Each structure stands twice: as C-alpha cells, then as structure tokens.
Amino acid sequence: MTAIHRAFLLVMLCLWGLSACRRAPEIFSAHPTDTLTLTVRSKTPSSETFPAKPTPVYPTPKFPTCQPDPAPAFNPGAYSFMPIRPVSNREGDAPSLRQLAELRRFYVGVSTAPQFLDDPGYAELLAGQFNMLAAENAMKWEVVHPKPERYDFSQGDALVAFARANGMAVYGHALVWDLQQPDWLTRGEYSREEWIQILCRHIKTVVSHYRGYIYAWDVVNEAFQNNGALRDTLWLRKIGPEYIAMAFQWAREADPQTLLIYNEFFAEGLNQKSQAVYSLVQGMLQQGIPIDGVGLQMHVWLWGPPTRHELLANMRRLAELGLLAHITEMDVRTQYSRDSQAEELTVQAEVYRQAFSACLEAPNCNVFVAWGLTDRYSWIPEHTGQPDAPLLFDRQGKPKPAFNALLDMLRRSP
Ligand code: G3I
C-alpha cells in the first residue's frame, strides 16, 4: 500500500472518529487497520442514520433515588494483562474479524469469564478476533453483591482490565435479572420502600464502580414471558412494573455516558414478546425515561430461527424510535453431537450469516456478540445435559464455517 493510500485511509478513519456516536469509546485506534484498503460504510449509528428519539409526551415520573453504597473503586493498575498482538497483525496475515469490523466502526464480540483469560491460546483468539467482550456472569448480582453490605468486583475488574489492555469495548451484563440473585435477596423480607432502596443502591454502586469503562449496560434483562406478559420476577412482586423505568433512571444517574439497553430473548423477530418489548420501550421514551436500545439475544436453534426479514423489520421499527438494536448473545444450538456433522455446521453458518447480514444492513445495529468464544465453554451443554456445538469456534478453538461466513461477509459487503 502506498503512503498516499495509507494517508487516505487514516483520514477516512479520522472522519469516522469525528462522526462517532457520543459514547463509542475510542478503541478503534488501538489496533491500526491501515494495512487494509477497503473503503466501507461506517456502522456507527448517529442522527444521520436514524431519527433522534421523540420528545417525551408524558411528564417524566419522579422516582425515589439513592446514593451508591461505599465500595472499592475500579483499579485498572491491579491487573497486569499484557496487550496481545492480534494474530492478524503479523505481516501478510489475512485481516481478522475485528480489523474488518473496525473499518466500519462496528463491534464484534463474545461473552467470556476471567478464568478463561489465563489460557494464552484463548486470550490470543479473543483479543485477536474481537473488539468487544461481554461479562457472561462476572457482573451479575450473585457475584458482585453476594452480601447486603459486601461488593466483590474482582471478576468484572479482570475482564475490564483485559479489555483495556487489548483495545476492546466491554458490554456490562446485567444489572437487574431474576436469576443468579443471592439468597439475602431472594429470601429477604423488606418493605416496598426498602426494596426500592436496595435496587437503587445496587445499580448505582455497580454502575459507578465501572463508570467510564462500560460501552453499554444490560440494565434490565428478560422481564417478559414469551406471551408478552410481564414475568413474575422478584422485582415485579416487591416494587411493581415501574421497577424497569426506575432501573434505567438510576443507571443514567450513575453514568451519563454509557448506553442503557433492555435485553431479551425470543424477541428478535415479530411476535407477542417483541411487541411487548416494543411497547415497553416506546412508553419509556414517551415518559422521558433514559434508554438507548434493545438487546436481541438470538439464542436460537438450527431450525426455525427468526428470519432475516423479520429481524430487520424489528430492528427498523426500533430505529424509527431512535433506538439501537444490538445482537447481544447469539448461539445456534445443533443439539445433535459434540462435534456436529458437516451439514449441520453449514446450516449453522447460514443462520449466523443471516443475523449478521440483518445487523449490517440495519441503520441502528453496530454490535454483534456471540454468547461464548469456543464450543468448549458454551453454557448450553451444562444447561441441557447434551453435547452441543453452538458457537463460532470449535472445542479446539478452530474457526467453524459460521466464523468464516461472518469474515467473508465483512470482506465482501460495502
Ligand atoms: O458459580 C457457581 C459455582 O460456585 C458452583 O460450583 C457451580 C456448580 O454448578 O455453579 C456456578 O454457578 C453457575 C453460573 O453459571 C456460573 O458459572 C450456575 O450453576 C449456572 O447455572 C450459571 O449458568 C449461567 C446462566 O446464564 C444462568 O442462568 C450461564 O453461565 C450463562 O451463560 C447464562 O447466560 C444467560 C444470560 O445471563 C442472560 N440471557 C440468557 C443466557 C443463557 O441462559
């Protein structure tokens, strides 16, 4: 590549930097991609690519608030992860998925856990191919707030430190969910006002601890049943349906910059559940409750996943509200064997390709996260008791047809 080409690409990247959405942490310069000559469309959603959120039509409710609990601050210096030179930065290597994504200011990520990061092969694959990591379990209530007066951020801090050392964005998961809650919560006996303070202080303490290090938070996770009714969660019972709006309000009070996401499964296409999610977020916007987007988890099977058409239609109607649509937890169950047969892997690759294609086309989708890096560490076999091969890399960390399909898409798409 000539110096002129290199200069032109750097100018393009700088121009994208100027148009970057207000919260994209500057991680794209961490791994210079000036070895590539593709000119592609930036995927950073901005007011030019979809409308601003509507002006609230109802008065914003005045919820009770709180101060964060005293808790240890995040100390990036406490961890000594050395930056990993992504495999594809060696001369002559083919560009990695993250390098191609970064040309579009697009995030490709996987969920992970701190105990995997000490495996050099795993760490190099993670940092080499992805520019985002999601906290699979490390930031959930049972881990970070195991006792009423005790917080333990060590697992999440390790993930953030690794991400910072490798120029990766972090997806925080999840501030409010009805699973993986500690006994002191699920067996607690409190008044409604006390429950409100407990939830408020948890959210503000966790979000404050990670302020400045989290690209987006799953503020509330999975509040609906598949029929579109609210799930009978601890928080619905103890506070009422307004717990959702309260959670977003408190997260915004704790961090004015991070993106605030409502995250859900089986609500990717057009169905009762996605309609319920759409009505929820539309109502929140009308009341001036701070929310930036919806997480479409995409936990699907080989057969019968949401079609590209309905996924795109759902994304587009969220874009019309001025909201982001992220693919946050994709995996595609094969359910048949530990290392699935060739034809199953081909079908699986097409399912990933369709979802990735919809995200690339939608004006408001700039995040694509798989729920795990390799089949070896997927949550699904433990959950079902059956072997499975749902992810982009096999048990040995080798790329599968699904990974190559995503790479090929980024290489080809404008
Ligand atoms: O931490 C304990 C450990 O101390 C104990 O020895 C061990 C015994 O089995 O269990 C460990 O807890 C496990 C936890 O993951 C941490 O590894 C739980 O048993 C296990 O049920 C839990 O599974 C997680 C699951 O959420 C819980 O429902 C999965 O790893 C995680 O991938 C999965 O992720 C969820 C998202 O958060 C929300 N969307 C759906 C997605 C899949 O269910």
Residues whose N, C-alpha, C, O or C-beta is under 5 A from the ligand:
A	BS01	G3I	E136 N137 L179 W379
